[in-house]
């Protein structure tokens, strides 16, 4: 993982919003993974750059614990 970013705020109608984005690199390709609202878990929030993750289509990322 190259970077992680989190943003939050309040919409014009007063409702809160939040998003988390991860930039991943496999040595050849870049990918961006984005999570919104309640799909942002404590496990995702604990990630740091240089962590290793296995991403499967439509699934929650598997994070290696040595990050």
Phi, psi and omega in degrees: 000131181270318182207162177219138180221147180226138178225150175207164181181197180233131178288169179300331179275006176091355180276141179284154175220157176207151177212153178229133178234140179239134174254119183250149177221129181258013182100341180230316187242151173256147175217146175247130177246130182235136176238141181240145170053233186291349177280356176276109183263167176299327179295319177293320180295335182279352182293152177223157174305148183080004171287156176256138180221146172250120182252127175243141182303126176074013183235163174289136181300143172266120184253129176286140187282358183266026182270000000 
